[in-house]
Every structure is written in C-alpha cells, then in structure tokens.
Amino acid sequence: MIKVHIADHHKMLVDGIYSLIDRSEIAIVSGISETLADCRRALQKQQPDVLLTELSHLVIGDPDFPLNKKKDTKGGYYNGIDFCEDVKHYYPHVKIVVLTGYSNWTIVRRMLDIGVSGYVLKTSPLYEAVNAVDSVMDGNIYLCEKSRLQLRKEIREHFFWVTVGEQKFLRQLAEGFTNEEIADRLCLAHSTIITKRKLLIQKFGGEGSINMLRKAMQMGLIWEDLIP
C-alpha cells in the first residue's frame, strides 16, 4: 500500500483528498501537515512514498534541515520550491506531487528540473491527486489535465528552440563573463562569440542583451538571481 503524506493548510482540500485516497484502495494517508515546517519535522521521523505538498506556504529553516538557498530579510524563511529541492536532496526516494494554484510553465519546468514527479492544480478535480499518486509510483511524470492545457498554450505563445550550446552561452553571459572570457571558457574564437551573441539577441527579439537574459530566465534557461 502506498503511503502518502499531505502538506497543505486548506482543510477542505485536505479532507477531500484524504477521503478519496482512503477509498482508492491503492494508498493510505500516513500523515498530514498544515505547514511545510511541520512537514519537514515529520519527514525527519518517517518518510512516505509520496509527498503531496503545496508551494505557497512559507517554511522556516533550522540547523536540522539545512538550506543552501536564499532566505528573506526576516531570516530563515524560504519558499516551497526550495523546500521541495531540499526534500529531494535529503530523501531522494520520496516522490513529490505538488498541489498549487500556479500554472506558469516556468515554475512547472523548474519543479521538474529539481525532481518533482507530479504537478496538480488546486482547481483540478480532486481525483487528479489520486491519479498522480498512482502514476508517479509507477515511475511516471504526472501533469494534471489543466496544467497540460496551460503548458501547451504558453509554450505556443512563448517557446522557441534553444540549443544546449546556446544555453551554456546564455549562462556565461548571465554570470557576467566578457566575450573574451566566454571564448576561452567555451574554447571558441572571439569572433564566433560575437556572432553567436548577435544571433541570440535576434532570436530573443532583438532588444539587447539584458532583455535577452530576462526572457531566458522566464523560459527557465537561467535563474533571475544570475542576471546582472
């Protein structure tokens, strides 16, 4: 029987998912946490097969669950994306299914990059959460129907092909390296780097390097804190 831990502070949602899982005969709810901080402490004691967790609720870092990401000015707080990354780092065997209201495909892509196995919008039918639990335990990546439709829409509007080499070049630019330094690091001629930069700027709309980097960040190719 699949063991599921639910971390969400919306009681009606949790009660609904709990009831469906209980009747599914494929899984049981092994624990419930109202905050991600509570969930973190619960995971230290016992890990489920699947963690159903929201993203938006703030959590508090402590020495028992170290965090290498940025914290806010109050000290110790970090977001649900960082929480999921920590869970995958310390408990890689735990499958994570995110419950969220965020349908932006950049967030979805980032979550998949850090190892999240499922993405379910809170506006989806509750049975999608149960379907996700079953699917990710079979080794699949699960996106709820609404999320898949939203992804296709946003990709049609914003996506264009960027090669692996171009991604490496964009990250070098974002980290502040000059054309000469990038040429050395990528083992390319200086003239090639200049040409590649011009072509990439045109591909991203021809509005200059900074706008190109911002669009690349929005596509999930680089992160915002790297942009000068």
C-alpha positions as CSV (number, residue, x, y, z in Angstrom):
1,M,0.0,0.0,0.0
2,I,1.4,3.4,-1.0
3,K,2.0,5.8,2.0
4,V,1.1,9.4,1.3
5,H,1.8,12.5,3.4
6,I,-0.3,15.6,2.7
7,A,1.2,19.1,3.4
8,D,-1.4,21.8,2.9
9,H,-3.2,24.3,5.1
10,H,-6.6,24.3,3.2
11,K,-8.6,21.9,5.4
12,M,-11.5,21.3,2.9
13,L,-9.0,20.4,0.2
14,V,-7.1,18.1,2.6
15,D,-10.3,16.4,3.8
16,G,-11.4,15.8,0.2
17,I,-8.1,14.3,-0.9
18,Y,-7.9,12.2,2.3
19,S,-11.3,10.8,1.7
20,L,-10.5,9.9,-1.9
21,I,-7.2,8.3,-1.0
22,D,-8.9,6.3,1.8
23,R,-11.4,4.9,-0.7
24,S,-9.0,4.3,-3.5
25,E,-7.5,1.0,-2.1
26,I,-4.2,1.9,-3.6
27,A,-2.9,4.2,-0.9
28,I,-3.2,5.4,2.7
29,V,-2.6,8.8,4.2
30,S,0.3,8.3,6.7
31,G,0.4,11.9,7.9
32,I,-1.0,15.4,7.4
33,S,0.9,18.7,8.0
34,E,-0.7,22.1,8.0
35,T,2.6,23.9,7.3
36,L,5.8,23.0,5.4
37,A,7.7,23.5,8.6
38,D,5.6,20.8,10.3
39,C,6.1,18.6,7.2
40,R,9.8,19.0,7.4
41,R,9.8,17.8,11.0
42,A,7.5,14.9,10.1
43,L,9.8,13.8,7.3
44,Q,12.7,13.7,9.7
45,K,10.9,11.0,11.7
46,Q,9.3,9.0,8.9
47,Q,9.3,9.3,5.1
48,P,6.2,8.4,3.0
49,D,6.3,7.0,-0.5
50,V,4.6,10.1,-1.9
51,L,4.5,13.7,-0.6
52,L,1.6,15.8,-1.7
53,T,2.6,19.4,-0.9
54,E,1.6,22.9,-1.7
55,L,4.1,25.5,-2.8
56,S,2.9,28.8,-1.4
57,H,3.1,28.3,2.4
58,L,6.3,29.7,3.9
59,V,8.5,27.4,5.9
60,I,11.3,28.1,8.5
61,G,14.8,26.7,8.1
62,D,16.7,25.4,11.1
63,P,20.0,23.6,11.6
64,D,18.3,20.2,11.4
65,F,17.2,20.8,7.9
66,P,20.0,22.9,6.3
67,L,19.2,25.2,3.4
68,N,21.6,26.5,0.8
69,K,19.1,28.8,-0.9
70,K,18.4,32.5,-0.3
71,K,16.5,33.5,2.8
72,D,14.3,36.6,3.2
73,T,15.2,39.7,5.2
74,K,13.5,38.3,8.3
75,G,16.0,35.4,8.3
76,G,15.2,31.7,8.0
77,Y,12.2,31.8,5.6
78,Y,12.2,30.2,2.2
79,N,9.7,29.2,-0.4
80,G,8.0,25.9,-1.3
81,I,10.2,25.4,-4.4
82,D,13.3,25.4,-2.2
83,F,11.5,23.1,0.3
84,C,10.9,20.6,-2.5
85,E,14.5,20.8,-3.6
86,D,15.6,20.1,0.0
87,V,13.3,17.1,0.3
88,K,14.7,15.6,-2.9
89,H,18.2,16.2,-1.7
90,Y,17.7,14.6,1.7
91,Y,15.1,12.0,0.8
92,P,15.6,11.2,-2.9
93,H,13.3,8.1,-2.7
94,V,10.3,10.2,-1.8
95,K,8.1,11.1,-4.8
96,I,6.8,14.7,-4.7
97,V,3.5,15.7,-6.2
98,V,2.9,19.5,-6.0
99,L,-0.6,20.9,-5.2
100,T,-0.7,24.5,-6.4
101,G,-2.6,27.4,-7.9
102,Y,0.4,28.4,-10.0
103,S,0.1,27.3,-13.6
104,N,3.0,29.3,-15.1
105,W,5.1,26.9,-17.2
106,T,8.4,28.4,-16.0
107,I,7.5,27.2,-12.4
108,V,6.4,23.8,-13.7
109,R,9.7,23.4,-15.6
110,R,11.8,24.4,-12.6
111,M,9.9,21.9,-10.4
112,L,10.5,19.1,-12.9
113,D,14.2,20.1,-13.0
114,I,14.6,19.6,-9.3
115,G,13.0,16.2,-9.3
116,V,9.3,16.8,-8.6
117,S,7.3,13.9,-10.1
118,G,3.8,15.4,-10.3
119,Y,2.1,18.8,-10.7
120,V,-1.6,19.2,-9.9
121,L,-3.5,22.5,-9.9
122,K,-5.8,23.1,-6.9
123,T,-8.6,24.0,-9.4
124,S,-8.5,20.4,-10.8
125,P,-10.9,17.7,-9.8
126,L,-9.7,16.0,-6.6
127,Y,-9.3,12.6,-8.3
128,E,-6.3,14.1,-10.2
129,A,-4.3,14.0,-6.9
130,V,-5.1,10.3,-6.5
131,N,-4.2,9.6,-10.2
132,A,-0.9,11.5,-9.7
133,V,0.0,9.3,-6.7
134,D,-0.7,6.1,-8.6
135,S,1.2,7.4,-11.7
136,V,4.4,8.7,-10.0
137,M,4.8,5.4,-8.1
138,D,4.9,3.7,-11.5
139,G,7.9,5.9,-12.3
140,N,5.9,8.4,-14.5
141,I,5.8,12.2,-14.5
142,Y,2.3,13.4,-13.9
143,L,0.8,16.7,-15.0
144,C,-2.9,17.3,-14.4
145,E,-5.1,18.0,-17.4
146,K,-5.5,21.7,-16.7
147,S,-1.7,22.1,-16.3
148,R,-1.1,20.3,-19.6
149,L,-3.5,22.5,-21.4
150,Q,-2.0,25.6,-19.9
151,L,1.5,24.4,-20.7
152,R,0.6,23.9,-24.4
153,K,-0.9,27.3,-24.6
154,E,2.1,29.1,-23.0
155,I,4.6,27.1,-25.0
156,R,2.8,28.0,-28.3
157,E,2.9,31.7,-27.3
158,H,6.4,31.9,-25.9
159,F,8.6,28.9,-26.7
160,F,11.2,28.6,-29.4
161,W,14.1,26.2,-29.7
162,V,17.3,27.0,-27.8
163,T,20.2,24.5,-28.2
164,V,22.3,23.2,-25.4
165,G,25.3,25.2,-26.6
166,E,23.2,28.4,-26.6
167,Q,22.0,27.7,-23.1
168,K,25.6,27.4,-21.9
169,F,26.4,30.7,-23.7
170,L,23.4,32.4,-22.0
171,R,24.5,31.2,-18.6
172,Q,28.0,32.5,-19.2
173,L,26.6,35.9,-20.1
174,A,24.3,35.9,-17.1
175,E,27.3,35.2,-14.8
176,G,28.9,38.4,-16.1
177,F,31.7,37.0,-18.3
178,T,33.0,39.1,-21.2
179,N,33.1,37.9,-24.8
180,E,36.8,37.1,-24.5
181,E,36.3,35.1,-21.3
182,I,33.4,33.2,-22.7
183,A,35.5,32.4,-25.8
184,D,38.2,30.9,-23.6
185,R,35.7,29.0,-21.4
186,L,33.9,27.5,-24.4
187,C,37.0,27.0,-26.5
188,L,35.7,29.1,-29.3
189,A,37.1,32.0,-31.3
190,H,36.4,35.5,-30.1
191,S,34.7,36.3,-33.5
192,T,32.5,33.3,-33.1
193,I,31.3,34.5,-29.7
194,I,30.5,38.0,-31.1
195,T,28.5,36.4,-33.9
196,K,26.7,34.0,-31.6
197,R,25.7,36.8,-29.3
198,K,24.2,38.9,-32.1
199,L,22.3,35.9,-33.4
200,L,20.9,35.1,-30.0
201,I,19.8,38.6,-29.4
202,Q,17.9,38.5,-32.7
203,K,16.4,35.1,-31.7
204,F,15.1,36.6,-28.4
205,G,13.6,39.7,-30.1
206,G,16.5,42.0,-30.9
207,E,16.1,44.1,-27.8
208,G,19.6,43.9,-26.4
209,S,21.5,41.5,-24.0
210,I,19.6,42.4,-20.8
211,N,16.2,41.8,-22.3
212,M,17.5,38.6,-23.8
213,L,18.7,37.3,-20.4
214,R,15.4,38.2,-18.8
215,K,13.4,36.3,-21.4
216,A,15.8,33.4,-21.0
217,M,15.1,33.5,-17.2
218,Q,11.4,33.4,-17.9
219,M,11.8,30.4,-20.0
220,G,13.7,28.6,-17.2
221,L,17.0,28.6,-19.0
222,I,18.7,30.7,-16.3
223,W,17.6,32.0,-12.9
224,E,16.8,35.6,-12.0
225,D,19.5,35.9,-9.4
226,L,22.2,35.4,-12.0
227,I,21.1,38.4,-14.1
228,P,23.3,41.4,-13.6
